[in-house]
Amino acid sequence: MQAVLKVFGWLLLLQGAAGLVNGLLGWWKWAHDLIVVNHLPFLSGYEVFAAIVIGVLGFVLLAAGESLSSSSSSSPGEGE
């Protein structure tokens, strides 16, 4: 479960960062089709905000994956 959360967290964080850079600076014209935010028509005009939300969601998934991995590595009687 931790590996799945970490993989999806990194993917969302990468999509959020790429969407933010592309939305703010207009770079990466070649990568326009690789960024998920650009394929969702209901986000037209809100690409920067959506990229920020996607990046934060990725960070949250990474933190949840790390939290699960650290809590599963501790022994049951360690906190007592």
Residue pairs with C-beta under 8 A, 6 or more apart in sequence:
1 68
2 65
2 66
2 68
2 69
2 72
3 65
4 65
5 61
5 62
5 64
5 65
5 68
6 61
6 62
6 65
6 66
8 58
8 61
9 58
9 59
9 60
9 61
9 62
9 63
9 64
9 65
10 58
10 62
11 58
12 54
12 55
12 57
12 58
12 61
13 55
13 58
13 59
13 62
14 58
15 35
15 36
15 37
15 51
15 54
15 55
15 58
16 51
16 52
16 53
16 54
16 55
16 56
16 57
16 58
17 51
17 55
18 28
18 31
18 34
18 35
18 51
19 35
19 36
19 37
19 38
19 47
19 48
19 50
19 51
19 54
19 55
20 48
20 51
20 52
20 55
21 27
21 28
22 28
22 31
22 32
22 35
22 38
22 47
22 51
23 37
23 47
23 48
23 51
24 48
28 35
32 38
33 39
35 51
36 54
37 43
37 47
37 50
37 51
37 54
38 47
40 50
43 50
